């Protein structure tokens, strides 16, 4: 590996106000830095909907984690955040192909290991704000079990044009779904049919393999 360290993106989704606690705990475990974004949970619950609190505020924590630390970080975060309890939050990691801007002392060579077999994929869909509920209805029918909506702002070529009725940098939503690999094709098809992402300006969708997960529960489990 030429002495280089392999990194993964660690994503932890927790209830509002817990993001700083996640970053502090991860830092003690050797993960430096982190970014906290706001979002809202979309998991379907008839009881929560009846109580009017089915739209739960979430914090999404992103951290670049050396792969050598993955086993220890997942074990300690699972214990600290009680991720074995339904509704406490979820954590998953994704491989990074290229990383710039990280300064780590005492670098150690990455261990040679076989690539993990991904049983989940993370699907990211960027869309105009206000469309996430419509998309969630479609992906739920395709087998997805909840997701997280992250607030964002577009700044691409099409979005920044200012001409009459075209808005400048419109607000966006990013829908993040972690889906079993066997259901990915059906979920992606549902998003395509709902959003028509094959047409310019209708949205962007991409998926990446997930190395490891914690806190995910199936409705039939």
C-alpha atoms as a printed R data frame, in Angstrom:
    type eleno elety resid chain resno       x      y       z
1   ATOM     1    CA   UNK     A     1   0.000  0.000   0.000
2   ATOM     2    CA   UNK     A     2   3.132  2.234  -0.184
3   ATOM     3    CA   UNK     A     3   2.685  3.260   3.458
4   ATOM     4    CA   UNK     A     4  -0.585  5.061   2.811
5   ATOM     5    CA   UNK     A     5  -3.598  4.940   5.118
6   ATOM     6    CA   UNK     A     6  -6.931  3.876   3.694
7   ATOM     7    CA   UNK     A     7  -9.909  5.947   4.825
8   ATOM     8    CA   UNK     A     8 -13.648  5.408   4.979
9   ATOM     9    CA   UNK     A     9 -16.425  7.951   5.443
10  ATOM    10    CA   UNK     A    10 -18.146  7.299   8.754
11  ATOM    11    CA   UNK     A    11 -21.759  8.489   8.734
12  ATOM    12    CA   UNK     A    12 -23.684  8.607  12.013
13  ATOM    13    CA   UNK     A    13 -27.331  9.720  12.101
14  ATOM    14    CA   UNK     A    14 -28.612 10.563  15.570
15  ATOM    15    CA   UNK     A    15 -31.353 12.563  17.251
16  ATOM    16    CA   UNK     A    16 -31.062 16.334  17.373
17  ATOM    17    CA   UNK     A    17 -28.417 17.571  19.819
18  ATOM    18    CA   UNK     A    18 -26.344 14.380  19.872
19  ATOM    19    CA   UNK     A    19 -24.000 15.191  16.987
20  ATOM    20    CA   UNK     A    20 -21.356 16.939  19.119
21  ATOM    21    CA   UNK     A    21 -21.321 13.971  21.483
22  ATOM    22    CA   UNK     A    22 -20.621 11.652  18.519
23  ATOM    23    CA   UNK     A    23 -17.729 13.837  17.333
24  ATOM    24    CA   UNK     A    24 -16.238 14.036  20.839
25  ATOM    25    CA   UNK     A    25 -16.429 10.268  21.334
26  ATOM    26    CA   UNK     A    26 -14.971  9.557  17.880
27  ATOM    27    CA   UNK     A    27 -12.115 11.983  18.550
28  ATOM    28    CA   UNK     A    28 -11.191 10.047  21.686
29  ATOM    29    CA   UNK     A    29 -11.045  6.936  19.512
30  ATOM    30    CA   UNK     A    30  -8.609  8.533  17.066
31  ATOM    31    CA   UNK     A    31 -10.959 10.013  14.456
32  ATOM    32    CA   UNK     A    32 -10.068 13.664  13.911
33  ATOM    33    CA   UNK     A    33 -12.594 16.312  12.963
34  ATOM    34    CA   UNK     A    34 -16.119 15.962  11.666
35  ATOM    35    CA   UNK     A    35 -18.991 17.797  10.007
36  ATOM    36    CA   UNK     A    36 -22.495 17.986  11.488
37  ATOM    37    CA   UNK     A    37 -25.467 18.615   9.194
38  ATOM    38    CA   UNK     A    38 -29.126 18.966  10.056
39  ATOM    39    CA   UNK     A    39 -31.796 16.675   8.704
40  ATOM    40    CA   UNK     A    40 -35.053 14.977   9.551
41  ATOM    41    CA   UNK     A    41 -36.027 11.344   9.809
42  ATOM    42    CA   UNK     A    42 -38.659  9.862   7.508
43  ATOM    43    CA   UNK     A    43 -39.154  6.406   9.022
44  ATOM    44    CA   UNK     A    44 -42.822  5.473   8.876
45  ATOM    45    CA   UNK     A    45 -44.596  4.987  12.220
46  ATOM    46    CA   UNK     A    46 -48.367  5.135  12.582
47  ATOM    47    CA   UNK     A    47 -48.061  5.958  16.303
48  ATOM    48    CA   UNK     A    48 -45.658  8.857  15.699
49  ATOM    49    CA   UNK     A    49 -47.858 10.133  12.886
50  ATOM    50    CA   UNK     A    50 -50.896  9.979  15.183
51  ATOM    51    CA   UNK     A    51 -49.000 12.003  17.791
52  ATOM    52    CA   UNK     A    52 -47.875 14.487  15.151
53  ATOM    53    CA   UNK     A    53 -44.143 13.858  15.717
54  ATOM    54    CA   UNK     A    54 -43.334 11.554  12.802
55  ATOM    55    CA   UNK     A    55 -40.998 14.192  11.299
56  ATOM    56    CA   UNK     A    56 -38.085 13.906  13.784
57  ATOM    57    CA   UNK     A    57 -35.147 16.319  13.668
58  ATOM    58    CA   UNK     A    58 -31.840 14.550  13.120
59  ATOM    59    CA   UNK     A    59 -28.170 15.386  12.995
60  ATOM    60    CA   UNK     A    60 -25.965 13.757  10.379
61  ATOM    61    CA   UNK     A    61 -22.288 13.482  11.320
62  ATOM    62    CA   UNK     A    62 -19.657 12.906   8.613
63  ATOM    63    CA   UNK     A    63 -16.090 11.937   9.540
64  ATOM    64    CA   UNK     A    64 -13.091 10.620   7.628
65  ATOM    65    CA   UNK     A    65 -11.973  7.534   9.547
66  ATOM    66    CA   UNK     A    66  -8.800  5.480   9.048
67  ATOM    67    CA   UNK     A    67  -9.952  1.986   8.086
68  ATOM    68    CA   UNK     A    68  -7.615  0.505  10.688
69  ATOM    69    CA   UNK     A    69  -9.820  2.041  13.391
70  ATOM    70    CA   UNK     A    70 -13.145  0.835  11.990
71  ATOM    71    CA   UNK     A    71 -13.650 -2.215  14.234
72  ATOM    72    CA   UNK     A    72 -12.921 -0.305  17.441
73  ATOM    73    CA   UNK     A    73 -14.887  2.814  16.450
74  ATOM    74    CA   UNK     A    74 -17.997  0.846  15.496
75  ATOM    75    CA   UNK     A    75 -17.910 -1.234  18.670
76  ATOM    76    CA   UNK     A    76 -17.435  1.775  20.966
77  ATOM    77    CA   UNK     A    77 -20.004  3.971  19.186
78  ATOM    78    CA   UNK     A    78 -22.549  1.142  19.221
79  ATOM    79    CA   UNK     A    79 -22.112  0.835  22.981
80  ATOM    80    CA   UNK     A    80 -21.990  4.595  23.645
81  ATOM    81    CA   UNK     A    81 -25.008  5.486  21.499
82  ATOM    82    CA   UNK     A    82 -26.909  2.256  22.282
83  ATOM    83    CA   UNK     A    83 -27.338  1.580  18.571
84  ATOM    84    CA   UNK     A    84 -28.580 -1.912  19.368
85  ATOM    85    CA   UNK     A    85 -31.824 -0.239  20.488
86  ATOM    86    CA   UNK     A    86 -34.338  0.581  17.780
87  ATOM    87    CA   UNK     A    87 -34.599  4.315  17.105
88  ATOM    88    CA   UNK     A    88 -31.330  5.261  18.821
89  ATOM    89    CA   UNK     A    89 -29.640  6.058  15.509
90  ATOM    90    CA   UNK     A    90 -27.661  4.393  12.746
91  ATOM    91    CA   UNK     A    91 -24.031  4.319  11.703
92  ATOM    92    CA   UNK     A    92 -22.452  3.125   8.489
93  ATOM    93    CA   UNK     A    93 -19.203  3.532   6.593
94  ATOM    94    CA   UNK     A    94 -18.381  3.977   2.922
95  ATOM    95    CA   UNK     A    95 -15.021  3.648   1.129
96  ATOM    96    CA   UNK     A    96 -13.174  6.807   0.074
97  ATOM    97    CA   UNK     A    97 -11.390  6.742  -3.273
98  ATOM    98    CA   UNK     A    98  -9.442  9.982  -2.719
99  ATOM    99    CA   UNK     A    99  -8.952 12.229   0.316
100 ATOM   100    CA   UNK     A   100  -7.294 15.636   0.501
101 ATOM   101    CA   UNK     A   101  -6.871 17.998   3.429
102 ATOM   102    CA   UNK     A   102  -6.402 15.446   6.222
103 ATOM   103    CA   UNK     A   103  -3.239 15.871   8.305
104 ATOM   104    CA   UNK     A   104  -2.502 12.793  10.410
105 ATOM   105    CA   UNK     A   105   0.649 12.257  12.421
106 ATOM   106    CA   UNK     A   106   2.389  8.931  13.026
107 ATOM   107    CA   UNK     A   107   0.931  7.327   9.923
108 ATOM   108    CA   UNK     A   108   0.863  3.565   9.859
109 ATOM   109    CA   UNK     A   109   0.596  1.428   6.729
110 ATOM   110    CA   UNK     A   110  -2.881  0.155   5.999
111 ATOM   111    CA   UNK     A   111  -3.438 -3.544   6.556
112 ATOM   112    CA   UNK     A   112  -3.848 -5.665   3.469
113 ATOM   113    CA   UNK     A   113  -7.281 -7.274   3.542
114 ATOM   114    CA   UNK     A   114  -9.948 -8.573   1.253
115 ATOM   115    CA   UNK     A   115 -12.567 -6.058   0.164
116 ATOM   116    CA   UNK     A   116 -15.740 -6.471   2.258
117 ATOM   117    CA   UNK     A   117 -18.834 -7.721   0.494
118 ATOM   118    CA   UNK     A   118 -21.412 -4.923   0.552
119 ATOM   119    CA   UNK     A   119 -24.879 -6.042   1.636
120 ATOM   120    CA   UNK     A   120 -26.174 -2.466   1.739
121 ATOM   121    CA   UNK     A   121 -25.874  0.578  -0.469
122 ATOM   122    CA   UNK     A   122 -26.305  4.231   0.450
123 ATOM   123    CA   UNK     A   123 -28.490  6.052  -2.080
124 ATOM   124    CA   UNK     A   124 -28.184  9.845  -2.255
125 ATOM   125    CA   UNK     A   125 -30.869 11.778  -4.155
126 ATOM   126    CA   UNK     A   126 -30.614 15.547  -4.605
127 ATOM   127    CA   UNK     A   127 -33.971 17.170  -5.341
128 ATOM   128    CA   UNK     A   128 -35.928 20.403  -5.104
129 ATOM   129    CA   UNK     A   129 -37.074 21.114  -1.569
130 ATOM   130    CA   UNK     A   130 -40.555 19.815  -0.892
131 ATOM   131    CA   UNK     A   131 -40.358 16.677  -3.043
132 ATOM   132    CA   UNK     A   132 -38.947 14.299  -0.428
133 ATOM   133    CA   UNK     A   133 -42.347 13.171   0.867
134 ATOM   134    CA   UNK     A   134 -43.453 12.203  -2.625
135 ATOM   135    CA   UNK     A   135 -40.225 10.294  -3.220
136 ATOM   136    CA   UNK     A   136 -40.412  8.581   0.183
137 ATOM   137    CA   UNK     A   137 -43.889  7.274  -0.628
138 ATOM   138    CA   UNK     A   138 -42.507  5.750  -3.827
139 ATOM   139    CA   UNK     A   139 -39.404  4.148  -2.286
140 ATOM   140    CA   UNK     A   140 -41.385  2.800   0.667
141 ATOM   141    CA   UNK     A   141 -43.523  0.870  -1.802
142 ATOM   142    CA   UNK     A   142 -40.284 -0.445  -3.347
143 ATOM   143    CA   UNK     A   143 -39.000 -1.774  -0.024
144 ATOM   144    CA   UNK     A   144 -37.032  1.096   1.545
145 ATOM   145    CA   UNK     A   145 -37.613  1.447   5.285
146 ATOM   146    CA   UNK     A   146 -37.168  5.113   6.156
147 ATOM   147    CA   UNK     A   147 -34.476  7.629   5.318
148 ATOM   148    CA   UNK     A   148 -32.987 10.962   6.305
149 ATOM   149    CA   UNK     A   149 -33.623 14.282   4.540
150 ATOM   150    CA   UNK     A   150 -30.695 16.722   4.652
151 ATOM   151    CA   UNK     A   151 -31.147 20.404   3.843
152 ATOM   152    CA   UNK     A   152 -28.848 21.704   1.108
153 ATOM   153    CA   UNK     A   153 -28.470 24.452  -1.488
154 ATOM   154    CA   UNK     A   154 -27.794 24.037  -5.190
155 ATOM   155    CA   UNK     A   155 -24.964 25.876  -6.906
156 ATOM   156    CA   UNK     A   156 -24.640 24.112 -10.250
157 ATOM   157    CA   UNK     A   157 -24.683 25.713 -13.690
158 ATOM   158    CA   UNK     A   158 -28.428 25.322 -14.208
159 ATOM   159    CA   UNK     A   159 -29.315 26.447 -10.690
160 ATOM   160    CA   UNK     A   160 -27.261 29.666 -10.717
161 ATOM   161    CA   UNK     A   161 -28.737 31.079 -13.902
162 ATOM   162    CA   UNK     A   162 -30.719 34.249 -13.187
163 ATOM   163    CA   UNK     A   163 -33.231 34.895 -15.916
164 ATOM   164    CA   UNK     A   164 -36.804 35.972 -15.224
165 ATOM   165    CA   UNK     A   165 -38.556 33.121 -13.398
166 ATOM   166    CA   UNK     A   166 -35.462 30.970 -12.842
167 ATOM   167    CA   UNK     A   167 -34.389 31.235  -9.211
168 ATOM   168    CA   UNK     A   168 -30.793 31.737  -8.147
169 ATOM   169    CA   UNK     A   169 -29.340 28.877  -6.116
170 ATOM   170    CA   UNK     A   170 -32.636 27.263  -5.095
171 ATOM   171    CA   UNK     A   171 -32.879 25.308  -1.874
172 ATOM   172    CA   UNK     A   172 -32.473 21.567  -2.192
173 ATOM   173    CA   UNK     A   173 -33.096 18.447  -0.182
174 ATOM   174    CA   UNK     A   174 -30.818 15.428  -0.117
175 ATOM   175    CA   UNK     A   175 -32.595 12.185   0.655
176 ATOM   176    CA   UNK     A   176 -30.240  9.594   2.131
177 ATOM   177    CA   UNK     A   177 -31.383  5.967   2.109
178 ATOM   178    CA   UNK     A   178 -29.461  2.911   3.306
179 ATOM   179    CA   UNK     A   179 -30.962 -0.017   1.411
180 ATOM   180    CA   UNK     A   180 -30.270 -3.720   1.205
181 ATOM   181    CA   UNK     A   181 -28.411 -4.488  -2.027
182 ATOM   182    CA   UNK     A   182 -31.192 -6.803  -3.190
183 ATOM   183    CA   UNK     A   183 -33.659 -3.882  -3.112
184 ATOM   184    CA   UNK     A   184 -31.466 -1.186  -4.664
185 ATOM   185    CA   UNK     A   185 -32.628 -1.655  -8.276
186 ATOM   186    CA   UNK     A   186 -36.292 -1.439  -7.282
187 ATOM   187    CA   UNK     A   187 -35.710  1.635  -5.105
188 ATOM   188    CA   UNK     A   188 -33.667  3.427  -7.774
189 ATOM   189    CA   UNK     A   189 -36.330  2.656 -10.386
190 ATOM   190    CA   UNK     A   190 -39.015  4.085  -8.085
191 ATOM   191    CA   UNK     A   191 -37.015  7.310  -7.689
192 ATOM   192    CA   UNK     A   192 -36.409  7.560 -11.431
193 ATOM   193    CA   UNK     A   193 -40.095  7.129 -12.230
194 ATOM   194    CA   UNK     A   194 -41.147  9.644  -9.570
195 ATOM   195    CA   UNK     A   195 -38.567 12.365 -10.233
196 ATOM   196    CA   UNK     A   196 -37.725 11.827 -13.925
197 ATOM   197    CA   UNK     A   197 -34.032 12.351 -13.171
198 ATOM   198    CA   UNK     A   198 -33.210 11.588 -16.805
199 ATOM   199    CA   UNK     A   199 -34.411 15.141 -17.584
200 ATOM   200    CA   UNK     A   200 -32.170 18.169 -16.848
201 ATOM   201    CA   UNK     A   201 -32.790 19.971 -13.571
202 ATOM   202    CA   UNK     A   202 -34.998 17.261 -12.078
203 ATOM   203    CA   UNK     A   203 -32.416 15.942  -9.628
204 ATOM   204    CA   UNK     A   204 -29.326 13.794  -9.215
205 ATOM   205    CA   UNK     A   205 -29.068 10.268  -7.861
206 ATOM   206    CA   UNK     A   206 -26.008  8.209  -6.982
207 ATOM   207    CA   UNK     A   207 -25.304  5.222  -4.779
208 ATOM   208    CA   UNK     A   208 -22.196  3.882  -3.082
209 ATOM   209    CA   UNK     A   209 -21.479  0.560  -1.380
210 ATOM   210    CA   UNK     A   210 -21.586  0.453   2.416
211 ATOM   211    CA   UNK     A   211 -18.803 -1.325   4.289
212 ATOM   212    CA   UNK     A   212 -20.537 -1.776   7.621
213 ATOM   213    CA   UNK     A   213 -23.746 -0.791   9.379
214 ATOM   214    CA   UNK     A   214 -25.054 -0.552  12.922
215 ATOM   215    CA   UNK     A   215 -28.544  0.350  14.126
216 ATOM   216    CA   UNK     A   216 -30.456 -0.749  11.017
217 ATOM   217    CA   UNK     A   217 -33.584 -2.828  11.625
218 ATOM   218    CA   UNK     A   218 -35.958 -4.439   9.157
219 ATOM   219    CA   UNK     A   219 -39.681 -4.280   9.754
220 ATOM   220    CA   UNK     A   220 -39.897 -8.059   9.398
221 ATOM   221    CA   UNK     A   221 -37.118 -8.632  11.931
